Amino acid sequence: TVLKSTVNRDRLSELYERERATFVLTHPRSAALAEQAATHMPGGVPMSWMVKWPGDFPIFIDTAKGAHFTDVDGIDYVDFCLGDTGAMAGHSPAATIAAVTAQLAKGITTMLPTADAITVSAELAERFGLPLWQFTLTATDANRHAIRYARLLTGRRKIVVHNFCYHGSVDEAFATLDADGRTVDRRSNIGPGVPTSETTIVVEFNDLAAMEAALATGEVAAVLLEPALTNIGIVLPAPGYHQAVRELTRRYGVVLINDETHTICAGPGGLTRAAGLEPDMLVIGKSIGGGIACGTFGMTDEMAGRIERMVPLEDIDVGGIGGTLAGNGLSMAAMAATLTEVLTEAAFVKMIPLADRWADGVQAGIDAVGAPWHVTRLGCRAEYGFSPEEPVNGSEAAASDDFELQQLLHLYALNRGILLTPFHNMALMCPDTTEADVDAHTQMFADLCQELFAG
Ligand code: PMP
């Protein structure tokens, strides 16, 4: 890629080794805990991705509040990762704490509805324009359920997804395109039950011809998409792309599912509302519970009516949809408070300019050294990538990836009290993020650019 020939690799590894040594030196308590943790957890972590943080071990968290957290070594960080959107409402927002605390004393899970469910479903209907909602505990499950219903309703098997998408640990989505444009298992797909070519057709983002060819097979139940890709860097839709996908999905009788789990950064109704999109189903999780496990999917009246007629009451608990703790009182209380009091219209009015300030800072750092990089904006989220132009699809975005450089960037940031979203170079603003937090990143980024390119 452009970058690999531009960044001096010796300089990169020299800086990385320096930063690694600093990291080890300044995090003795995390190091000790990481050693203990390895006794009963593979990699010393409760969830396998956590080994991918930069540095020789993950930092252990002591407390997190608003846009900051403190690790067990007493170091304060600005958090632009925010639990990869799970804490987009800020860590432990007061309104969510109050609602959840009250609910904790009143029963956590009963497998019966609470009145909060009415507040939440009404709020979601208002924001996203779909009238009827069901609840899960993760966005992954919401996607799985949406896919099952789409198959039930269409009597077809395959799902169309975008190349280099991510929708949670959803089997159908771990597919990519090979060099010949065929759908194959994504690299390192762990233990697929069947080859993904049997369940999935992958198309490039912004490629309408490929989308039409996929739908014309007559095998497609649903298109599952993020309105903008956010999991391979940010890739924005070309003008008219979504309108054309909507037209095609209608023409071929295919269910259109918008996954707004990350693109909620575009505004209170996500990119769906911001861009006036009209999906048949909509999925969201992570952020709307303020950090408490939650997920949900919405659908049209017509779909809900058909589903009701197709699934016999006697079998409703064994058809593959639902979860024992889904829709529990705690999760609903968290969503009710977070949606109505924290991730409000007013919060976005504050957060979006902060992301612009962050992106302006990154652009200034890039310009100062002439780095062949770009920065992409999406509401209160922004991301830099290692190519001169913004990518138009997942392949382009993946091709500009540079794992070693990313590791350096993230570790350099961490050593200066800044946490970026792992796996890419993304920053998310929460209602508590300040201009000073953003400017700390701007300074750090400018310093690294100088060290990398001018040093
Ligand atoms: N959809 C999208 C767009 C996501 O980015 C993610 C997680 N990164 C998910 C779904 C799945 O969320 P979870 O892991 O919380 O189920």
Boltz pocket constraint, residues with backbone or C-beta under 6 A from the ligand:
constraints:
  - pocket:
      binder: B
      contacts: [[A, 84], [A, 138], [A, 139], [A, 140], [A, 141], [A, 143], [A, 166], [A, 167], [A, 168], [A, 169], [A, 226], [A, 231], [A, 259], [A, 260], [A, 261], [A, 262], [A, 285], [A, 286]]
      max_distance: 6.0
